[in-house]
Amino acid sequence: MLANSERTVALGDPLIEFEQVTKVYPMGGEEVKALNGVDLVIRRGEYVAIMGPSGSGKSTMMNVIGCLDTPSGGSYRFKGIEIRALNDDELARIRNREIGFVFQTFNLLPRADAFHNVELPLIYSGMSPAERKDRVWHALEMVGLKDRSHHRPAQLSGGQRQRVAIARALVNEPSLILADEPTGNLDSKTSTEIMRAFDDIHALGNTIVVVTHEEDIAGHAHRAVRLIDGRVASDDVRGRRVPVA
């Protein structure tokens, strides 16, 4: 396995473009700006960590990036598409086809085995059974779990469950893998194994955004964007800090 410093991934066109993005929530008769004029560009092929203390806006940014929520102001373009202009059905289509989600709590169906948990996004997209089968086997192979395909979540370790979740995120061959504290429920050894899996996935050319408060997890990314009070406080690329106005 290559170390991060030895990996070379060619970057492509902008995938995520924030221009003065704000997100405002009403709270106790007042408005709270969870995001306050964020400018950010993430290109295809990047591996980015979004960091910040509690209340910094990183969870809100994840929701906006993942089209789980829309900005209150400013512009968010995903693959050149203005997200604020889309209706609920169009947003759902982007979430299902373009973004693979990995959550801290795995979000697996307890009564379904690994194969059917991974297959679920393909069923929603209307793919044929034959093509679904090929895609699922390939995704499970990528995370080293073909031999656990008929195990239910309760029969798997925490690390194996997260690998199933990663396979599910990959199965639609999305433009973006978006992970929210992906090792938050795992021990340190298993966390290292999961982050190595992300390293390998990135090395294949996938774009990854990880939301985390842990420095060692962010260390796997090639770029760390730190938020404070809903603003970008710093943007580090492989240890080089890019000043933020």
C-alpha positions as CSV (number, residue, x, y, z in Angstrom):
1,M,0.0,0.0,0.0
2,L,1.3,3.4,-0.9
3,A,1.7,6.2,1.6
4,N,-0.2,9.3,1.0
5,S,2.9,11.2,0.0
6,E,3.6,8.6,-2.7
7,R,0.1,8.8,-4.3
8,T,-0.4,10.9,-7.4
9,V,-3.9,11.4,-8.6
10,A,-4.6,13.8,-11.5
11,L,-7.2,16.4,-10.5
12,G,-10.0,17.2,-12.9
13,D,-12.7,19.9,-13.3
14,P,-14.4,21.5,-10.3
15,L,-17.0,19.1,-8.8
16,I,-18.1,21.2,-5.8
17,E,-18.2,25.0,-6.1
18,F,-19.3,27.2,-3.2
19,E,-19.6,31.0,-3.7
20,Q,-20.5,33.0,-0.6
21,V,-22.7,30.2,0.6
22,T,-24.8,30.9,3.7
23,K,-27.1,28.6,5.7
24,V,-29.5,30.3,8.2
25,Y,-31.6,28.5,10.8
26,P,-34.3,30.2,12.9
27,M,-33.6,29.7,16.6
28,G,-35.5,31.3,19.5
29,G,-36.9,34.1,17.4
30,E,-33.4,34.8,16.0
31,E,-31.4,33.7,13.0
32,V,-28.3,31.6,13.4
33,K,-25.8,31.5,10.5
34,A,-24.4,27.9,10.4
35,L,-22.5,28.8,7.2
36,N,-21.5,32.4,6.8
37,G,-20.2,33.3,3.3
38,V,-18.2,30.1,2.4
39,D,-16.1,30.1,-0.7
40,L,-14.7,26.6,-1.6
41,V,-13.8,24.6,-4.7
42,I,-13.2,20.9,-4.7
43,R,-12.0,19.3,-7.9
44,R,-12.6,15.7,-9.2
45,G,-10.0,13.4,-7.7
46,E,-9.4,15.4,-4.5
47,Y,-9.4,13.8,-1.0
48,V,-10.6,16.5,1.4
49,A,-11.2,16.6,5.1
50,I,-13.7,19.1,6.5
51,M,-12.8,19.9,10.1
52,G,-13.8,22.1,12.9
53,P,-15.0,22.2,16.5
54,S,-18.6,21.5,17.5
55,G,-20.8,24.3,16.2
56,S,-18.3,25.3,13.5
57,G,-20.7,24.5,10.6
58,K,-19.0,21.3,9.4
59,S,-22.2,19.1,9.7
60,T,-24.2,21.8,7.9
61,M,-21.6,21.9,5.2
62,M,-21.8,18.1,4.8
63,N,-25.6,18.3,4.5
64,V,-25.3,21.0,1.8
65,I,-22.5,19.3,-0.1
66,G,-24.6,16.0,0.0
67,C,-27.8,17.8,-1.2
68,L,-29.5,16.8,2.0
69,D,-30.1,20.5,2.5
70,T,-29.9,23.6,0.3
71,P,-28.2,27.0,1.0
72,S,-30.1,30.0,2.2
73,G,-27.9,32.2,0.1
74,G,-25.0,32.2,-2.3
75,S,-24.3,29.6,-5.0
76,Y,-23.6,25.9,-4.7
77,R,-22.8,24.2,-8.0
78,F,-22.4,20.4,-8.2
79,K,-20.9,19.4,-11.6
80,G,-21.8,22.8,-12.8
81,I,-25.5,22.4,-11.8
82,E,-26.9,25.1,-9.5
83,I,-28.3,23.2,-6.5
84,R,-30.7,25.9,-5.3
85,A,-32.5,25.7,-8.6
86,L,-33.5,22.0,-8.2
87,N,-36.7,20.6,-6.9
88,D,-36.9,17.7,-4.4
89,D,-37.0,15.0,-7.0
90,E,-34.0,16.4,-8.8
91,L,-32.1,16.6,-5.5
92,A,-33.0,13.0,-4.7
93,R,-31.7,11.9,-8.1
94,I,-28.4,13.6,-7.5
95,R,-28.1,12.0,-4.0
96,N,-28.8,8.5,-5.3
97,R,-26.8,8.6,-8.5
98,E,-23.9,11.1,-7.9
99,I,-23.1,10.8,-4.2
100,G,-22.2,7.8,-2.1
101,F,-22.8,8.4,1.6
102,V,-20.9,6.7,4.5
103,F,-22.2,7.4,8.0
104,Q,-20.8,7.0,11.5
105,T,-23.7,4.7,12.4
106,F,-23.4,2.6,9.2
107,N,-27.2,2.9,8.4
108,L,-27.6,-0.7,7.3
109,L,-30.9,-2.5,7.1
110,P,-30.7,-5.0,10.0
111,R,-32.8,-7.7,8.3
112,A,-30.9,-7.6,5.0
113,D,-27.6,-9.3,4.3
114,A,-24.5,-7.5,3.1
115,F,-25.4,-8.2,-0.6
116,H,-28.8,-6.7,-0.4
117,N,-27.7,-3.7,1.7
118,V,-25.2,-2.9,-1.1
119,E,-27.7,-3.5,-3.8
120,L,-30.3,-1.1,-2.4
121,P,-29.2,2.1,-4.3
122,L,-29.2,0.2,-7.6
123,I,-32.8,-1.0,-7.0
124,Y,-33.8,2.7,-6.5
125,S,-32.1,3.7,-9.7
126,G,-34.0,1.0,-11.7
127,M,-31.0,-1.0,-12.8
128,S,-31.6,-4.5,-14.2
129,P,-31.1,-7.5,-11.8
130,A,-28.2,-8.9,-13.9
131,E,-26.3,-5.6,-13.9
132,R,-27.1,-5.1,-10.2
133,K,-25.5,-8.4,-9.3
134,D,-22.3,-7.6,-11.2
135,R,-22.0,-4.2,-9.6
136,V,-22.6,-5.5,-6.0
137,W,-20.0,-8.3,-6.3
138,H,-17.5,-5.8,-7.6
139,A,-18.2,-3.4,-4.8
140,L,-17.9,-6.1,-2.1
141,E,-14.7,-7.3,-3.7
142,M,-13.3,-3.8,-3.5
143,V,-13.7,-3.8,0.3
144,G,-12.7,-7.4,0.8
145,L,-16.1,-8.7,1.8
146,K,-17.3,-11.1,-0.9
147,D,-17.1,-14.0,1.5
148,R,-19.4,-12.2,3.9
149,S,-22.1,-11.3,1.3
150,H,-24.8,-13.3,3.0
151,H,-24.2,-12.2,6.5
152,R,-26.5,-9.7,8.2
153,P,-25.2,-6.7,10.0
154,A,-25.5,-8.4,13.4
155,Q,-23.2,-11.1,12.2
156,L,-20.5,-8.7,11.2
157,S,-17.9,-6.8,13.2
158,G,-18.1,-3.0,13.3
159,G,-15.3,-2.7,10.8
160,Q,-17.0,-5.1,8.4
161,R,-20.3,-3.2,8.7
162,Q,-18.5,0.0,7.8
163,R,-17.0,-1.8,4.8
164,V,-20.5,-2.9,3.7
165,A,-21.5,0.8,4.0
166,I,-18.5,1.8,1.9
167,A,-19.4,-0.8,-0.7
168,R,-22.9,0.6,-0.8
169,A,-21.5,4.1,-1.3
170,L,-19.4,2.8,-4.2
171,V,-21.9,0.6,-6.0
172,N,-23.5,3.4,-8.1
173,E,-20.0,4.6,-9.2
174,P,-20.8,8.0,-7.8
175,S,-19.0,11.3,-8.5
176,L,-18.4,11.8,-4.8
177,I,-17.9,9.7,-1.7
178,L,-19.1,11.7,1.3
179,A,-18.2,10.3,4.7
180,D,-19.4,11.7,8.0
181,E,-17.2,10.7,11.0
182,P,-16.7,7.2,9.3
183,T,-14.6,5.8,12.2
184,G,-16.6,7.4,15.1
185,N,-17.9,4.0,16.3
186,L,-14.8,2.0,15.7
187,D,-11.7,1.2,17.8
188,S,-8.3,2.6,16.7
189,K,-7.1,-0.5,14.9
190,T,-10.3,-0.9,12.9
191,S,-10.3,2.9,12.2
192,T,-6.9,2.5,10.6
193,E,-8.1,-0.3,8.5
194,I,-11.1,1.7,7.3
195,M,-9.0,4.7,6.5
196,R,-6.7,2.5,4.5
197,A,-9.7,1.4,2.5
198,F,-10.5,5.0,1.8
199,D,-6.9,5.6,0.7
200,D,-7.2,2.7,-1.8
201,I,-10.5,4.0,-3.1
202,H,-9.0,7.5,-3.6
203,A,-6.0,6.0,-5.4
204,L,-8.5,4.6,-8.0
205,G,-9.5,8.2,-8.9
206,N,-12.5,8.7,-6.6
207,T,-13.3,12.0,-5.1
208,I,-13.6,11.8,-1.3
209,V,-14.8,14.3,1.3
210,V,-14.5,13.3,4.9
211,V,-16.1,15.3,7.7
212,T,-14.2,14.7,11.0
213,H,-12.9,16.3,14.1
214,E,-10.0,13.8,14.5
215,E,-6.6,15.0,13.3
216,D,-5.4,11.4,12.5
217,I,-8.4,10.7,10.3
218,A,-7.9,14.0,8.5
219,G,-4.3,13.1,8.0
220,H,-5.3,10.6,5.4
221,A,-6.7,13.4,3.2
222,H,-4.6,15.5,0.9
223,R,-6.3,18.7,1.9
224,A,-7.9,19.9,5.2
225,V,-10.5,22.7,5.2
226,R,-11.1,24.0,8.7
227,L,-14.3,25.9,9.7
228,I,-14.8,28.3,12.6
229,D,-18.1,30.0,13.2
230,G,-19.4,29.0,9.8
231,R,-16.4,30.4,7.9
232,V,-13.4,28.8,6.3
233,A,-10.6,29.6,8.7
234,S,-7.8,27.7,6.9
235,D,-7.2,25.5,3.8
236,D,-4.2,23.2,4.0
237,V,-2.9,21.3,1.0
238,R,-0.5,18.5,2.1
239,G,0.7,20.6,5.0
240,R,0.9,23.9,3.1
241,R,-1.5,26.4,4.5
242,V,-3.3,28.5,2.0
243,P,-4.3,31.9,3.6
244,V,-8.0,32.5,3.7
245,A,-9.3,36.1,3.6
